[in-house]
Amino acid sequence: MINEVVVATRKNSKDNKAPIGVYFKDKKVIMHLFYGSHTYENLLTEDYFSVNVVPPIEIAKAVLDDNDEYLYYEGIPYLKSSYYAIFYKVVKREFVDREDKFGKNRLMIIEGEEIGRIYLNNTPKPYNRADGLLVEMAVIYSRLSNKNINIDENSKKEMIEDIKKYFSIIKKVGSREHKQLAETMLRNLNLL
Ligand SMILES: Cc1cc2nc3c(=O)[nH]c(=O)nc-3n(C[C@H](O)[C@H](O)[C@H](O)COP(=O)(O)O)c2cc1C
């Protein structure tokens, strides 16, 4: 099962966060990082990172920028908004060239081994339908705004239709914050 989390890394005194789909296997975590992201660049050389289990809205926020309230566990950044954060040391890096419908891509497969975890005192909010839709918008947003991937015109059209449909539902059922985040994504994509 893929778990959608926020991965935080730090390089040259700069904290970075990104939504990433990870696989948990006992005390290990596996993630597939696409070439071109800061997370990829950071973990090429840095050996430590945190996996943050967060409310869905934080996954969407993480695709937009790196600003946040970071806390530190032995120098590893993690998010104050997490339900819990797990800390890992990189034990394996594997590089794979892959070709799929988004064109040719270099992947770095990272395996991390748990070195600690912290449970925070954040209370979950009731599920709102805009939560899931905003995460789906963030997935499409990250693909449409990625200069390293090629999307054919038909797929692009479908993605734009989907993102607009999700936005129309978010406007009906979501909070002010859901709507503002959705609008920022659409504005950045020149769709609003
Ligand atoms: C829900 C979700 C899951 C994602 N999973 C991955 C992933 O597994 N691997 C990856 O390389 N990018 C993934 N992305 C895309 C990255 O989050 C995106 O490229 C991001 O801009 C990278 O940020 P950074 O440059 O700060 O590292 C995902 C995006 C979303 C919204």
The ligand as a Gaussian input file, in Angstrom:
#p B3LYP/6-31G(d) Opt

LIG

0 1
 C        0.111000      12.968000      -3.019000
 C        1.417000      13.158000      -3.761000
 C        2.332000      12.104000      -3.834000
 C        3.561000      12.257000      -4.489000
 N        4.434000      11.200000      -4.529000
 C        5.648000      11.360000      -5.094000
 C        6.593000      10.282000      -5.092000
 O        6.332000       9.188000      -4.590000
 N        7.822000      10.519000      -5.662000
 C        8.157000      11.722000      -6.204000
 O        9.299000      11.871000      -6.675000
 N        7.275000      12.755000      -6.240000
 C        6.041000      12.595000      -5.693000
 N        5.141000      13.642000      -5.708000
 C        5.530000      14.897000      -6.369000
 C        6.385000      15.780000      -5.473000
 O        5.748000      16.027000      -4.238000
 C        6.631000      17.126000      -6.178000
 O        7.476000      16.901000      -7.277000
 C        7.196000      18.201000      -5.266000
 O        7.094000      19.430000      -5.934000
 C        8.653000      17.986000      -4.873000
 O        9.007000      19.025000      -3.980000
 P       10.533000      19.395000      -3.664000
 O       11.133000      19.948000      -4.945000
 O       10.431000      20.391000      -2.556000
 O       11.200000      18.113000      -3.247000
 C        3.894000      13.502000      -5.091000
 C        2.975000      14.562000      -5.017000
 C        1.753000      14.395000      -4.365000
 C        0.802000      15.547000      -4.299000

